[in-house]
Amino acid sequence: MRFNIKNTIIKISLISSMFVFGNTITKAQCPMCKAAVESSMKDKKNTKGKGLNNGILYLLAMPYLIAGATGAGFYYKYKKNKKTN
């Protein structure tokens, strides 16, 4: 398998341009979630807000964990194949 730097640069630039120009403007929370958090902040307990923040962090971490595990799998497979050759 021949490594071609030109094709790799083209692929990376296309993928990065999709991320830059393909984003949409969205709201951070739905109105019901926002109302629930605002009402819980009046009670000084703020358990709903903490739960919502934990859920956001969980959803944020999952893609990075999956991508990291996939990348590590490919890395170790490549490293193992390179040792046998």
C-alpha positions, 0 to 999 in steps of 0.5 A: 500500500503506497502512501500518497501525501497529496490524496491525504491532504485533499481528504483532510481538507475536504473533511475539515471543510465539511465541519467548518461550513456544515454546522448549523445554529442550534439552541443549547436546550429545549424550552422544557429543560430550560424551564425545569432548570430555572425552577430548580435553581429557585429551590437552592437544591439544583439537582435537576441542573446537576443531572442535566450537566452530568448528562451533557458531559456523558454525551460529550465524552462518548464520541471521544471514547469510541474514537479513541478505542477505535484508534487504539485498536488500529494502532495496535493492529498496525504495530502487530502487523509491522512486527511480523513483517 
